[in-house]
Amino acid sequence: MTPLPTPLRIAVVGSSCRAAVACLRRSGVAVVAADQFADADLRLMAPTSQLDHYPHDIPAWLATTDATHWMYVGGLENHPDVVAAAAEIRPLLGVDAPALPAIRDPLLLQSRLLAAGFRFPETQVEPPAADRWISKPRSSAGGLHIRDCAQSAPNVDVVYQRFVPGRCFGAAFVAIAGKAQCLGVMRQLIGRKWKTPQPFQYAGSIGPVQLSPSQQQQLQSLADFLVETTSLQGLFGVDLIIRGDELWPLEINPRFTAGMELLPIDAMRLHLSAWLPEWRKEGPDRKSSAPAIGGKRYLYAPCDVAWTESLEGILQQTAAEMSLKIADIPMPGVLIPRSAPLLTLLGSAAELGVVSNRLRNGAKQMLQRLSSEK
């Protein structure tokens, strides 16, 4: 076994850190964490803080830790002021604040991608007059607050984007020494058919899935362009629509993404090696014992839920009966309001369809158990 480099202690911050912390621990790295929920299973993995004023308390919290470095996960890329302040306190293993606008601004992304010959949904600041469009926050995350667009007055906080039909996917990449490597592509579970409170909300991922050679080539060309023209480094994700043989990128996530915990590789070691050359090694990172297809599904509270140890035991048993596990488990005594994230279902199988059915049926059984416990 390859010996680990000089010990690290990485602080992970973001709206939900559990998946990233689990991946870091599998890489043999010590971790501390701070997020919005500070769930029970995260607390078992690492010393964890729930910040009173998330995300603005992050720099002050980081200063109190013994972390050697820090990294952010979902949502924090929309707070470049917080990223900049925290990067003054500990070395950041991620894209720093000055580089974020070139990656996250949908209008700038549209201009650059179209000029380079890639597709991008038509995006504008004026409300459209006809056809199907969506309104999308300039600082989007998890599909929240995306809506079908009815004719309305301009809103400086959103852009208007022509709707592109097709299936939603998330591609995972790592950029090391200026070279992009595709780690896998996940089918994304989006919207009402997956019982989300909002119409375009993210509900989970299944994968990795196989793309056609043409699709793979398009995706690699896109990643190469992004790495060449921005400051992307380490792990990053691309959300996209696939329609036939066409790839339509939607947004770039300059960090570890939710679906990356399903990858059958040591993704975090690759991320660390992008910033810390001593972590680079020869040979494959693929986990030989990993299942062919993994899946995760977020379950949103159908009503206000008072979480108890008894309820956790019931849902743990229900999940096991469906060959699933639960994660992102609330602390006893927490009240989860209706439509808020309740927990995550995790499963695996040899075929995508089997995983999909288990997640769908598992969620159905969970909701029925919750209803019977009211």
C-alpha positions, 0 to 999 in steps of 0.5 A, spaced: 500 500 500 502 506 498 504 510 504 500 517 505 504 523 505 504 528 510 498 528 515 493 533 513 487 535 517 482 538 512 476 543 514 470 541 510 464 547 509 458 547 505 450 546 506 451 539 506 458 536 508 457 528 509 458 525 502 465 529 502 467 528 509 466 520 508 470 520 501 476 524 505 475 519 510 476 513 505 482 517 503 485 516 510 485 524 511 483 527 518 477 532 517 473 537 521 466 540 518 461 545 519 455 545 515 447 548 515 445 541 518 450 538 522 447 531 522 448 525 527 452 521 522 456 526 520 458 528 527 460 520 528 465 521 522 468 528 524 468 533 529 462 537 526 459 544 528 452 547 526 453 555 524 448 559 527 449 564 521 451 560 515 455 561 511 458 568 514 460 565 520 465 560 516 471 564 517 471 565 524 469 558 525 475 556 521 480 560 525 478 556 531 480 549 528 486 546 527 485 544 520 491 545 515 487 546 509 480 547 507 475 546 502 468 547 500 462 543 497 455 545 495 453 552 495 459 556 497 461 558 490 455 563 491 458 566 496 465 569 494 466 574 499 466 568 504 470 564 500 475 570 500 475 571 507 476 564 509 482 563 504 486 568 508 485 564 514 487 557 511 490 554 505 484 553 500 484 546 496 479 549 491 477 555 486 478 561 490 473 567 489 476 571 484 476 566 479 468 564 480 465 569 476 468 566 470 465 559 472 459 561 475 456 567 471 451 564 466 451 570 461 459 570 461 459 562 460 454 563 455 458 568 451 464 564 452 461 557 450 458 559 444 464 563 441 468 556 442 463 552 438 459 549 444 452 549 445 448 553 451 441 554 452 439 561 450 440 565 456 438 573 457 436 578 462 429 580 459 423 576 460 421 572 454 415 573 450 413 566 447 416 559 447 418 555 454 423 558 458 425 558 465 427 563 470 433 561 474 437 565 479 444 568 477 447 564 483 443 557 483 444 551 487 441 544 487 435 547 482 432 551 487 428 557 485 428 555 478 421 556 475 417 555 468 417 563 466 410 566 465 411 573 462 413 578 468 417 584 469 425 584 469 428 581 475 436 583 476 436 576 481 435 572 475 436 570 468 431 567 463 433 561 459 430 557 454 428 550 456 431 544 453 428 538 453 432 532 454 435 528 460 439 531 466 446 528 467 452 530 472 459 529 469 465 529 474 472 531 472 478 532 476 483 537 473 490 536 475 496 540 472 492 543 467 489 537 464 482 535 465 480 527 466 473 525 466 471 520 472 464 518 470 457 521 468 451 520 473 444 521 471 441 526 475 434 525 479 430 532 478 423 534 479 416 532 481 417 525 479 422 524 484 417 528 489 421 534 490 418 540 493 420 545 487 419 543 480 427 543 478 430 541 484 435 536 485 433 529 488 439 525 487 444 521 482 445 514 479 451 512 476 456 512 473 452 511 466 456 510 459 455 515 454 456 514 446 463 515 443 461 521 440 458 524 447 464 522 450 468 526 445 464 532 446 464 532 454 472 531 454 472 537 449 468 541 453 472 540 459 479 541 456 476 548 454 474 550 461 480 548 464 484 552 459 480 558 459 478 558 467 482 557 473 478 550 474 483 545 478 481 539 482 474 536 482 469 539 478 462 538 475 458 540 469 451 539 469 448 538 462 442 536 458 443 530 453 438 530 447 440 525 442 447 526 441 447 533 443 450 535 449 447 542 452 451 544 458 447 548 464 452 550 469 459 549 472 460 547 479 467 548 481 468 543 487 466 536 489 459 535 487 453 530 491 454 525 485 461 524 486 460 519 492 458 514 487 464 514 483 468 507 484 475 511 484 478 515 490 476 521 487 478 525 494 485 523 493 485 525 486 482 532 488 488 533 493 493 531 488 491 537 484 493 542 489 498 537 493 503 534 488 506 529 494 499 526 493 500 524 486 501 516 485 502 511 479 497 506 478 489 506 478 485 509 483 479 505 481 476 501 487 476 494 485 470 492 490 466 497 488 459 496 485 457 497 478 452 502 479 450 506 485 445 511 487 443 516 492 436 519 493 434 525 497 427 524 501 424 531 503 419 532 508 412 531 506 410 534 513 413 537 519 417 531 522 419 531 529 425 526 529 426 521 534 431 515 535 425 511 535 423 514 528 430 513 526 430 505 527 423 504 523 426 508 517 433 504 518 429 497 518 425 500 512 431 501 508 434 495 510 428 491 507 429 495 500 437 493 500 438 501 502 441 505 507 440 511 510 444 517 511 444 525 512 440 522 519 438 528 523 439 529 530 434 526 535 429 532 537 430 536 531 424 538 527 424 538 520 419 543 517 415 540 511 419 540 504 426 541 507 431 535 506 429 529 511 435 524 509 438 520 503 437 513 501 443 510 498 443 503 494 447 499 489 446 494 484 449 491 477 444 495 473 441 502 473 434 500 472 435 496 479 438 502 483 432 506 480 427 502 482 430 501 489 430 508 490 423 509 488 420 504 492 424 505 498 422 512 498 415 510 497 415 505 503 419 511 507 413 516 506 408 511 508 412 509 514 412 516 516 405 517 515 403 511 519 407 514 525 404 521 525 
